[in-house]
Each structure stands twice: as C-alpha cells, then as structure tokens.
Amino acid sequence: MKMTKANPIELQKHLKGVDYPATKEELIETAIEQGADKKLNLITRTITRR
C-alpha cells in the first residue's frame, strides 16, 4: 500500500493551537475539530510513535 504524504501546510493549519508534547489522540482530535478532511484524518491516524 502506497503511503500518501500530507501537505505540511495543511497539516500545520489543522493542528493550530495544539500544546506540545501532544498524544496521537490529541492530534487526531484537534485535526478533526479544525475541519481536516478524510484524507488528512487517515494520514494523521497512521502517525507512529518515535
């Protein structure tokens, strides 16, 4: 399965106001609240912990 890359500007726009460090769940919740589309939500959900 080919991984789609997120547009960094779009991602930054949808994560505005996040207090870091943040959990994956907090990032997803904020992206949804900020109106991220389904594609960006899918990409955000695939973020792995480093």
C-alpha positions in Angstrom: 0.0 0.0 0.0 1.4 3.4 -1.1 1.6 5.9 1.7 0.1 9.3 0.8 2.1 12.2 2.0 0.4 15.0 3.9 0.7 18.6 2.7 2.7 20.1 5.6 1.0 23.4 5.3 -2.5 21.8 5.5 -1.4 19.7 8.5 0.0 22.7 10.3 -3.2 24.6 9.7 -5.3 21.8 11.2 -3.1 21.4 14.2 -3.1 25.0 15.1 -3.4 25.5 18.9 -2.0 22.2 19.9 0.1 22.2 23.1 3.1 20.1 22.6 4.1 17.5 23.5 0.7 16.0 22.5 -0.5 12.5 22.2 -1.6 10.9 18.9 -5.2 11.0 20.1 -4.9 14.8 20.9 -3.5 15.4 17.4 -6.3 13.5 15.8 -9.0 15.2 17.9 -7.6 18.7 17.1 -7.3 17.9 13.4 -11.0 16.8 13.3 -12.1 19.9 15.3 -10.2 22.1 12.9 -12.0 20.6 9.9 -9.4 18.3 8.5 -10.7 16.3 5.5 -10.9 12.5 5.5 -7.6 12.1 3.7 -5.8 14.2 6.3 -7.5 12.3 9.1 -6.3 9.0 7.6 -2.8 10.3 7.4 -2.9 11.6 10.9 -4.2 8.3 12.2 -1.1 6.5 10.7 1.4 8.6 12.7 3.6 6.2 14.6 5.4 7.0 17.8 9.1 7.6 17.5 
